[in-house]
Amino acid sequence: MTNLKNKKKQVMIGAGAVLTVAAAIFGYYEWSHVSTDNAQIQAHTLMLSSKVPGIVVEVLVQENEPVKEGQVLARIDSQDYKNNVKSAEADLEGVKAKLHDAEANYKRMGDLFRQNVISRAQYDNAEAVYRELSKKVQAIQAQVSTAQLNASYTEIKAPKDGRIARKSVEPGMVIPSGQPLFGFVESSSRWVIANFKETEITHIEQGKPVKVEVDALPGQEFHGEIESLSPSTGAIFSLLPPDNATGNFTKVVQRVPVKIKLLNLTEKEIEKLQAGLSANVSVKVR
């Protein structure tokens, strides 16, 4: 009986010691780290649109499809734009021919003027014609460049390696310039925006190590570091920022966005880290 009591006492002492150690570890972790679950994975996302209006003749990608930088995603009917290029180039050739004749005449008039064969007015007139045609050539060259640029815009291309997240265009659609056609997510990098309470940012500084866990990837841990802290709280740029001067003041703990750079990500990990995923962030501050 005594031995049984002694064993129970030893078990209780051991359990108490384990709990004490666990509490000490937990307390140290809470003291040395600040954490938040108000965080999301971020990526370079943008809506791709056409710079010129026209009829879509071809769509070459589907939603969720990976694409490479410079890959053609869709084409707009380019015939009108090619015709504009040809017209501008023809105008340029005609004016260049006139400029060539005007230059020769200007030089000839210069020689005759120096020999006192013609008047100053005749020489000035030849010079004016030459200068005017020179400027006209420059203007038409700019028109040719613009026409060529517009013709190139009939192909909508991927700006970087990435993935098509959304497709809002089909062949046959008549689109204006600027209409969003593709939702695009770049695949070169990922980072985290974590919103910490204003009472927690005292020791959060650039370069501090960070541990990130993503809800969609249980059991997987990512490492990063603090890249920067926002110069304002999230409420400052909200649609209706709080006005504390009204007299209806209620103190609310504000959140400060902190940008976290994820380190040593593989291509496979970047692919798994979709923009917008929820994350849990822990920053070692001491």
Short mmCIF file of the C-alpha atoms (twelve columns), coordinates in Angstrom:
data_MODEL
# 
_entry.id   MODEL 
# 
loop_
_atom_site.group_PDB 
_atom_site.id 
_atom_site.type_symbol 
_atom_site.label_atom_id 
_atom_site.label_alt_id 
_atom_site.label_comp_id 
_atom_site.label_asym_id 
_atom_site.label_seq_id 
_atom_site.Cartn_x 
_atom_site.Cartn_y 
_atom_site.Cartn_z 
_atom_site.pdbx_PDB_model_num 
ATOM 1   C CA . MET A 1   0.000   0.000  0.000    1 
ATOM 2   C CA . THR A 2   2.828   2.330  0.897    1 
ATOM 3   C CA . ASN A 3   4.571   1.521  -2.391   1 
ATOM 4   C CA . LEU A 4   1.377   2.352  -4.311   1 
ATOM 5   C CA . LYS A 5   1.099   5.711  -2.551   1 
ATOM 6   C CA . ASN A 6   4.745   6.435  -3.288   1 
ATOM 7   C CA . LYS A 7   4.245   5.615  -6.967   1 
ATOM 8   C CA . LYS A 8   1.189   7.870  -7.164   1 
ATOM 9   C CA . LYS A 9   3.153   10.631 -5.469   1 
ATOM 10  C CA . GLN A 10  6.014   10.198 -7.926   1 
ATOM 11  C CA . VAL A 11  3.608   10.286 -10.881  1 
ATOM 12  C CA . MET A 12  1.998   13.458 -9.559   1 
ATOM 13  C CA . ILE A 13  5.364   15.077 -8.989   1 
ATOM 14  C CA . GLY A 14  6.471   14.070 -12.495  1 
ATOM 15  C CA . ALA A 15  3.255   15.391 -14.017  1 
ATOM 16  C CA . GLY A 16  3.633   18.615 -12.074  1 
ATOM 17  C CA . ALA A 17  7.200   18.984 -13.300  1 
ATOM 18  C CA . VAL A 18  6.116   18.407 -16.904  1 
ATOM 19  C CA . LEU A 19  3.326   20.956 -16.554  1 
ATOM 20  C CA . THR A 20  5.734   23.438 -14.983  1 
ATOM 21  C CA . VAL A 21  8.224   22.993 -17.818  1 
ATOM 22  C CA . ALA A 22  5.443   23.259 -20.420  1 
ATOM 23  C CA . ALA A 23  4.113   26.402 -18.774  1 
ATOM 24  C CA . ALA A 24  7.624   27.881 -18.672  1 
ATOM 25  C CA . ILE A 25  8.171   27.089 -22.353  1 
ATOM 26  C CA . PHE A 26  4.767   28.507 -23.285  1 
ATOM 27  C CA . GLY A 27  5.389   31.593 -21.161  1 
ATOM 28  C CA . TYR A 28  8.795   32.158 -22.743  1 
ATOM 29  C CA . TYR A 29  7.351   31.713 -26.235  1 
ATOM 30  C CA . GLU A 30  4.564   34.197 -25.505  1 
ATOM 31  C CA . TRP A 31  7.121   36.658 -24.120  1 
ATOM 32  C CA . SER A 32  9.571   36.293 -27.024  1 
ATOM 33  C CA . HIS A 33  7.059   36.129 -29.897  1 
ATOM 34  C CA . VAL A 34  4.058   38.065 -31.142  1 
ATOM 35  C CA . SER A 35  1.508   36.283 -33.285  1 
ATOM 36  C CA . THR A 36  -1.549  37.020 -35.396  1 
ATOM 37  C CA . ASP A 37  -3.953  35.072 -37.568  1 
ATOM 38  C CA . ASN A 38  -5.031  38.276 -39.338  1 
ATOM 39  C CA . ALA A 39  -2.716  37.696 -42.289  1 
ATOM 40  C CA . GLN A 40  -2.925  36.780 -45.951  1 
ATOM 41  C CA . ILE A 41  -0.639  35.547 -48.710  1 
ATOM 42  C CA . GLN A 42  -0.027  38.251 -51.318  1 
ATOM 43  C CA . ALA A 43  1.235   38.196 -54.911  1 
ATOM 44  C CA . HIS A 44  1.558   40.573 -57.833  1 
ATOM 45  C CA . THR A 45  -1.940  40.479 -59.310  1 
ATOM 46  C CA . LEU A 46  -3.351  42.618 -62.083  1 
ATOM 47  C CA . MET A 47  -6.101  42.803 -64.663  1 
ATOM 48  C CA . LEU A 48  -4.786  42.642 -68.221  1 
ATOM 49  C CA . SER A 49  -6.642  44.724 -70.792  1 
ATOM 50  C CA . SER A 50  -6.253  45.853 -74.383  1 
ATOM 51  C CA . LYS A 51  -4.765  49.248 -75.169  1 
ATOM 52  C CA . VAL A 52  -6.732  49.455 -78.413  1 
ATOM 53  C CA . PRO A 53  -10.396 48.750 -79.242  1 
ATOM 54  C CA . GLY A 54  -11.471 46.090 -81.723  1 
ATOM 55  C CA . ILE A 55  -12.994 42.687 -82.363  1 
ATOM 56  C CA . VAL A 56  -11.424 39.721 -80.569  1 
ATOM 57  C CA . VAL A 57  -10.554 37.096 -83.163  1 
ATOM 58  C CA . GLU A 58  -8.667  34.598 -81.027  1 
ATOM 59  C CA . VAL A 59  -8.322  33.638 -77.349  1 
ATOM 60  C CA . LEU A 60  -5.370  31.345 -76.722  1 
ATOM 61  C CA . VAL A 61  -5.535  30.561 -72.978  1 
ATOM 62  C CA . GLN A 62  -7.979  29.223 -70.427  1 
ATOM 63  C CA . GLU A 63  -8.541  29.975 -66.748  1 
ATOM 64  C CA . ASN A 64  -5.915  28.609 -64.314  1 
ATOM 65  C CA . GLU A 65  -3.481  28.017 -67.187  1 
ATOM 66  C CA . PRO A 66  0.226   28.813 -66.587  1 
ATOM 67  C CA . VAL A 67  1.757   31.260 -69.066  1 
ATOM 68  C CA . LYS A 68  5.241   32.539 -69.876  1 
ATOM 69  C CA . GLU A 69  6.411   36.121 -70.217  1 
ATOM 70  C CA . GLY A 70  5.558   37.453 -73.684  1 
ATOM 71  C CA . GLN A 71  3.117   34.635 -74.470  1 
ATOM 72  C CA . VAL A 72  0.174   35.795 -76.600  1 
ATOM 73  C CA . LEU A 73  -3.076  35.453 -74.654  1 
ATOM 74  C CA . ALA A 74  -5.546  36.894 -77.188  1 
ATOM 75  C CA . ARG A 75  -5.596  38.669 -80.549  1 
ATOM 76  C CA . ILE A 76  -7.692  41.552 -81.838  1 
ATOM 77  C CA . ASP A 77  -8.463  42.032 -85.530  1 
ATOM 78  C CA . SER A 78  -5.407  43.959 -86.703  1 
ATOM 79  C CA . GLN A 79  -6.290  44.725 -90.336  1 
ATOM 80  C CA . ASP A 80  -7.342  48.328 -89.728  1 
ATOM 81  C CA . TYR A 81  -4.230  48.976 -87.667  1 
ATOM 82  C CA . LYS A 82  -1.967  47.461 -90.343  1 
ATOM 83  C CA . ASN A 83  -3.640  49.652 -92.948  1 
ATOM 84  C CA . ASN A 84  -2.938  52.694 -90.786  1 
ATOM 85  C CA . VAL A 85  0.720   51.704 -90.701  1 
ATOM 86  C CA . LYS A 86  0.874   51.369 -94.483  1 
ATOM 87  C CA . SER A 87  -0.860  54.722 -94.973  1 
ATOM 88  C CA . ALA A 88  1.488   56.510 -92.574  1 
ATOM 89  C CA . GLU A 89  4.542   54.891 -94.176  1 
ATOM 90  C CA . ALA A 90  3.355   55.969 -97.648  1 
ATOM 91  C CA . ASP A 91  2.864   59.552 -96.436  1 
ATOM 92  C CA . LEU A 92  6.337   59.458 -94.930  1 
ATOM 93  C CA . GLU A 93  7.934   58.309 -98.192  1 
ATOM 94  C CA . GLY A 94  6.190   61.098 -100.128 1 
ATOM 95  C CA . VAL A 95  7.284   63.809 -97.710  1 
ATOM 96  C CA . LYS A 96  10.828  62.418 -97.598  1 
ATOM 97  C CA . ALA A 97  11.022  62.749 -101.395 1 
ATOM 98  C CA . LYS A 98  9.888   66.382 -101.164 1 
ATOM 99  C CA . LEU A 99  12.407  66.987 -98.384  1 
ATOM 100 C CA . HIS A 100 15.199  65.576 -100.534 1 
ATOM 101 C CA . ASP A 101 14.332  68.025 -103.338 1 
ATOM 102 C CA . ALA A 102 13.953  70.911 -100.864 1 
ATOM 103 C CA . GLU A 103 17.342  70.153 -99.312  1 
ATOM 104 C CA . ALA A 104 19.035  70.136 -102.704 1 
ATOM 105 C CA . ASN A 105 17.322  73.405 -103.614 1 
ATOM 106 C CA . TYR A 106 18.280  74.958 -100.267 1 
ATOM 107 C CA . LYS A 107 21.932  74.096 -100.784 1 
ATOM 108 C CA . ARG A 108 21.840  75.383 -104.363 1 
ATOM 109 C CA . MET A 109 20.194  78.632 -103.246 1 
ATOM 110 C CA . GLY A 110 22.854  79.003 -100.576 1 
ATOM 111 C CA . ASP A 111 25.617  78.839 -103.168 1 
ATOM 112 C CA . LEU A 112 23.816  81.366 -105.437 1 
ATOM 113 C CA . PHE A 113 23.166  83.709 -102.522 1 
ATOM 114 C CA . ARG A 114 26.832  83.717 -101.535 1 
ATOM 115 C CA . GLN A 115 27.632  84.586 -105.145 1 
ATOM 116 C CA . ASN A 116 25.089  87.463 -105.000 1 
ATOM 117 C CA . VAL A 117 23.102  85.876 -107.836 1 
ATOM 118 C CA . ILE A 118 19.776  85.731 -105.905 1 
ATOM 119 C CA . SER A 119 18.190  87.928 -103.273 1 
ATOM 120 C CA . ARG A 120 18.069  87.292 -99.553  1 
ATOM 121 C CA . ALA A 121 14.311  86.736 -99.760  1 
ATOM 122 C CA . GLN A 122 14.725  83.896 -102.254 1 
ATOM 123 C CA . TYR A 123 17.312  82.217 -100.070 1 
ATOM 124 C CA . ASP A 124 15.143  82.638 -96.944  1 
ATOM 125 C CA . ASN A 125 12.158  81.144 -98.763  1 
ATOM 126 C CA . ALA A 126 14.161  78.047 -99.784  1 
ATOM 127 C CA . GLU A 127 15.374  77.662 -96.201  1 
ATOM 128 C CA . ALA A 128 11.816  77.981 -94.832  1 
ATOM 129 C CA . VAL A 129 10.524  75.281 -97.182  1 
ATOM 130 C CA . TYR A 130 13.358  72.960 -96.170  1 
ATOM 131 C CA . ARG A 131 12.807  73.551 -92.428  1 
ATOM 132 C CA . GLU A 132 9.050   73.059 -92.731  1 
ATOM 133 C CA . LEU A 133 9.425   69.759 -94.595  1 
ATOM 134 C CA . SER A 134 12.011  68.567 -92.044  1 
ATOM 135 C CA . LYS A 135 9.511   69.122 -89.234  1 
ATOM 136 C CA . LYS A 136 6.762   67.450 -91.262  1 
ATOM 137 C CA . VAL A 137 8.944   64.364 -91.740  1 
ATOM 138 C CA . GLN A 138 9.491   64.193 -87.976  1 
ATOM 139 C CA . ALA A 139 5.752   64.498 -87.348  1 
ATOM 140 C CA . ILE A 140 4.888   61.739 -89.813  1 
ATOM 141 C CA . GLN A 141 7.647   59.525 -88.398  1 
ATOM 142 C CA . ALA A 142 5.914   59.886 -85.031  1 
ATOM 143 C CA . GLN A 143 2.621   58.911 -86.683  1 
ATOM 144 C CA . VAL A 144 4.253   55.823 -88.184  1 
ATOM 145 C CA . SER A 145 5.652   54.838 -84.769  1 
ATOM 146 C CA . THR A 146 2.240   55.310 -83.152  1 
ATOM 147 C CA . ALA A 147 0.525   53.265 -85.883  1 
ATOM 148 C CA . GLN A 148 3.085   50.462 -85.510  1 
ATOM 149 C CA . LEU A 149 2.664   50.532 -81.734  1 
ATOM 150 C CA . ASN A 150 -1.124  50.328 -82.000  1 
ATOM 151 C CA . ALA A 151 -0.774  47.401 -84.409  1 
ATOM 152 C CA . SER A 152 1.427   45.609 -81.873  1 
ATOM 153 C CA . TYR A 153 -1.197  46.190 -79.171  1 
ATOM 154 C CA . THR A 154 -3.616  43.919 -81.047  1 
ATOM 155 C CA . GLU A 155 -1.809  41.042 -79.346  1 
ATOM 156 C CA . ILE A 156 -2.423  40.895 -75.591  1 
ATOM 157 C CA . LYS A 157 0.641   39.305 -74.009  1 
ATOM 158 C CA . ALA A 158 1.592   38.045 -70.562  1 
ATOM 159 C CA . PRO A 159 3.811   40.634 -68.815  1 
ATOM 160 C CA . LYS A 160 5.645   38.003 -66.742  1 
ATOM 161 C CA . ASP A 161 5.597   34.296 -65.989  1 
ATOM 162 C CA . GLY A 162 2.384   33.564 -64.125  1 
ATOM 163 C CA . ARG A 163 -1.055  32.048 -64.236  1 
ATOM 164 C CA . ILE A 164 -4.399  33.147 -65.646  1 
ATOM 165 C CA . ALA A 165 -6.770  33.417 -62.686  1 
ATOM 166 C CA . ARG A 166 -9.774  34.767 -64.603  1 
ATOM 167 C CA . LYS A 167 -10.820 35.010 -68.263  1 
ATOM 168 C CA . SER A 168 -13.489 37.526 -69.286  1 
ATOM 169 C CA . VAL A 169 -13.186 37.463 -73.070  1 
ATOM 170 C CA . GLU A 170 -14.348 35.261 -75.927  1 
ATOM 171 C CA . PRO A 171 -13.782 35.376 -79.705  1 
ATOM 172 C CA . GLY A 172 -16.178 37.719 -81.442  1 
ATOM 173 C CA . MET A 173 -16.458 40.198 -78.583  1 
ATOM 174 C CA . VAL A 174 -16.135 43.875 -79.451  1 
ATOM 175 C CA . ILE A 175 -14.024 45.424 -76.709  1 
ATOM 176 C CA . PRO A 176 -13.126 49.022 -75.907  1 
ATOM 177 C CA . SER A 177 -9.609  49.957 -74.850  1 
ATOM 178 C CA . GLY A 178 -9.038  49.426 -71.139  1 
ATOM 179 C CA . GLN A 179 -11.675 46.732 -70.623  1 
ATOM 180 C CA . PRO A 180 -10.338 44.024 -68.232  1 
ATOM 181 C CA . LEU A 181 -9.860  40.758 -70.106  1 
ATOM 182 C CA . PHE A 182 -7.673  38.528 -67.918  1 
ATOM 183 C CA . GLY A 183 -6.994  38.291 -64.212  1 
ATOM 184 C CA . PHE A 184 -3.281  37.552 -63.920  1 
ATOM 185 C CA . VAL A 185 -1.169  36.362 -60.975  1 
ATOM 186 C CA . GLU A 186 2.599   36.570 -61.302  1 
ATOM 187 C CA . SER A 187 4.566   33.490 -60.209  1 
ATOM 188 C CA . SER A 188 7.919   35.053 -59.318  1 
ATOM 189 C CA . SER A 189 7.304   35.785 -55.636  1 
ATOM 190 C CA . ARG A 190 4.952   35.608 -52.674  1 
ATOM 191 C CA . TRP A 191 4.815   37.599 -49.467  1 
ATOM 192 C CA . VAL A 192 2.535   38.036 -46.466  1 
ATOM 193 C CA . ILE A 193 0.681   41.071 -45.172  1 
ATOM 194 C CA . ALA A 194 0.037   40.556 -41.457  1 
ATOM 195 C CA . ASN A 195 -2.076  42.996 -39.443  1 
ATOM 196 C CA . PHE A 196 -0.710  43.303 -35.905  1 
ATOM 197 C CA . LYS A 197 -2.367  45.165 -33.046  1 
ATOM 198 C CA . GLU A 198 -0.821  48.534 -32.294  1 
ATOM 199 C CA . THR A 199 0.089   47.199 -28.846  1 
ATOM 200 C CA . GLU A 200 2.181   44.421 -30.422  1 
ATOM 201 C CA . ILE A 201 4.438   46.318 -32.828  1 
ATOM 202 C CA . THR A 202 6.835   47.830 -30.278  1 
ATOM 203 C CA . HIS A 203 9.538   45.240 -30.962  1 
ATOM 204 C CA . ILE A 204 8.610   44.349 -34.551  1 
ATOM 205 C CA . GLU A 205 11.479  45.624 -36.683  1 
ATOM 206 C CA . GLN A 206 12.860  45.111 -40.163  1 
ATOM 207 C CA . GLY A 207 14.833  41.872 -40.447  1 
ATOM 208 C CA . LYS A 208 13.169  40.054 -37.532  1 
ATOM 209 C CA . PRO A 209 12.645  36.322 -38.261  1 
ATOM 210 C CA . VAL A 210 9.098   35.123 -38.934  1 
ATOM 211 C CA . LYS A 211 7.373   31.768 -38.964  1 
ATOM 212 C CA . VAL A 212 4.340   31.429 -41.249  1 
ATOM 213 C CA . GLU A 213 1.723   28.686 -41.309  1 
ATOM 214 C CA . VAL A 214 -0.982  28.611 -43.977  1 
ATOM 215 C CA . ASP A 215 -4.439  27.265 -43.205  1 
ATOM 216 C CA . ALA A 216 -4.669  25.562 -46.602  1 
ATOM 217 C CA . LEU A 217 -1.360  23.725 -46.070  1 
ATOM 218 C CA . PRO A 218 -1.540  22.123 -42.609  1 
ATOM 219 C CA . GLY A 219 1.704   20.795 -41.222  1 
ATOM 220 C CA . GLN A 220 3.846   22.908 -43.535  1 
ATOM 221 C CA . GLU A 221 5.886   25.782 -42.159  1 
ATOM 222 C CA . PHE A 222 7.404   28.694 -44.067  1 
ATOM 223 C CA . HIS A 223 10.116  31.045 -42.939  1 
ATOM 224 C CA . GLY A 224 10.509  34.722 -43.646  1 
ATOM 225 C CA . GLU A 225 11.605  38.052 -42.263  1 
ATOM 226 C CA . ILE A 226 10.038  41.434 -41.637  1 
ATOM 227 C CA . GLU A 227 10.504  43.572 -44.759  1 
ATOM 228 C CA . SER A 228 8.665   46.736 -43.727  1 
ATOM 229 C CA . LEU A 229 5.976   48.249 -41.526  1 
ATOM 230 C CA . SER A 230 3.204   50.415 -42.897  1 
ATOM 231 C CA . PRO A 231 3.449   54.115 -41.985  1 
ATOM 232 C CA . SER A 232 -0.268  54.089 -41.112  1 
ATOM 233 C CA . THR A 233 -2.922  51.847 -39.653  1 
ATOM 234 C CA . GLY A 234 -5.329  50.035 -41.929  1 
ATOM 235 C CA . ALA A 235 -8.194  52.339 -40.939  1 
ATOM 236 C CA . ILE A 236 -6.552  55.449 -42.399  1 
ATOM 237 C CA . PHE A 237 -7.174  54.403 -46.008  1 
ATOM 238 C CA . SER A 238 -10.552 52.778 -45.462  1 
ATOM 239 C CA . LEU A 239 -13.559 54.044 -47.408  1 
ATOM 240 C CA . LEU A 240 -14.919 55.791 -44.301  1 
ATOM 241 C CA . PRO A 241 -12.000 56.485 -41.950  1 
ATOM 242 C CA . PRO A 242 -12.989 57.129 -38.316  1 
ATOM 243 C CA . ASP A 243 -13.433 60.771 -37.332  1 
ATOM 244 C CA . ASN A 244 -12.529 61.061 -33.660  1 
ATOM 245 C CA . ALA A 245 -13.250 64.793 -33.682  1 
ATOM 246 C CA . THR A 246 -17.020 64.219 -33.734  1 
ATOM 247 C CA . GLY A 247 -17.154 63.551 -30.017  1 
ATOM 248 C CA . ASN A 248 -18.431 59.998 -30.490  1 
ATOM 249 C CA . PHE A 249 -15.038 58.557 -29.641  1 
ATOM 250 C CA . THR A 250 -14.723 54.891 -28.772  1 
ATOM 251 C CA . LYS A 251 -11.208 53.593 -28.417  1 
ATOM 252 C CA . VAL A 252 -10.572 50.655 -30.749  1 
ATOM 253 C CA . VAL A 253 -7.264  48.829 -30.953  1 
ATOM 254 C CA . GLN A 254 -5.900  49.623 -34.394  1 
ATOM 255 C CA . ARG A 255 -4.091  47.226 -36.718  1 
ATOM 256 C CA . VAL A 256 -0.810  48.007 -38.450  1 
ATOM 257 C CA . PRO A 257 -0.041  46.147 -41.720  1 
ATOM 258 C CA . VAL A 258 3.390   44.488 -41.730  1 
ATOM 259 C CA . LYS A 259 4.954   43.149 -44.925  1 
ATOM 260 C CA . ILE A 260 6.771   39.825 -44.545  1 
ATOM 261 C CA . LYS A 261 9.143   38.468 -47.167  1 
ATOM 262 C CA . LEU A 262 8.993   34.682 -47.539  1 
ATOM 263 C CA . LEU A 263 12.425  33.128 -47.921  1 
ATOM 264 C CA . ASN A 264 13.764  30.279 -50.076  1 
ATOM 265 C CA . LEU A 265 10.475  29.373 -51.742  1 
ATOM 266 C CA . THR A 266 10.567  26.710 -54.454  1 
ATOM 267 C CA . GLU A 267 8.480   26.960 -57.619  1 
ATOM 268 C CA . LYS A 268 6.213   24.234 -56.284  1 
ATOM 269 C CA . GLU A 269 5.682   26.110 -53.013  1 
ATOM 270 C CA . ILE A 270 4.915   29.358 -54.863  1 
ATOM 271 C CA . GLU A 271 2.320   27.491 -56.911  1 
ATOM 272 C CA . LYS A 272 0.653   26.222 -53.721  1 
ATOM 273 C CA . LEU A 273 0.619   29.648 -52.078  1 
ATOM 274 C CA . GLN A 274 -2.356  31.177 -53.846  1 
ATOM 275 C CA . ALA A 275 -2.870  34.895 -53.352  1 
ATOM 276 C CA . GLY A 276 -5.426  35.595 -50.630  1 
ATOM 277 C CA . LEU A 277 -4.892  32.449 -48.525  1 
ATOM 278 C CA . SER A 278 -5.197  32.960 -44.771  1 
ATOM 279 C CA . ALA A 279 -2.035  32.593 -42.718  1 
ATOM 280 C CA . ASN A 280 -0.868  32.488 -39.108  1 
ATOM 281 C CA . VAL A 281 2.230   34.545 -38.424  1 
ATOM 282 C CA . SER A 282 4.615   34.451 -35.504  1 
ATOM 283 C CA . VAL A 283 7.441   36.976 -35.161  1 
ATOM 284 C CA . LYS A 284 10.417  36.449 -32.861  1 
ATOM 285 C CA . VAL A 285 10.921  39.828 -31.214  1 
ATOM 286 C CA . ARG A 286 13.291  38.949 -28.362  1 
# 
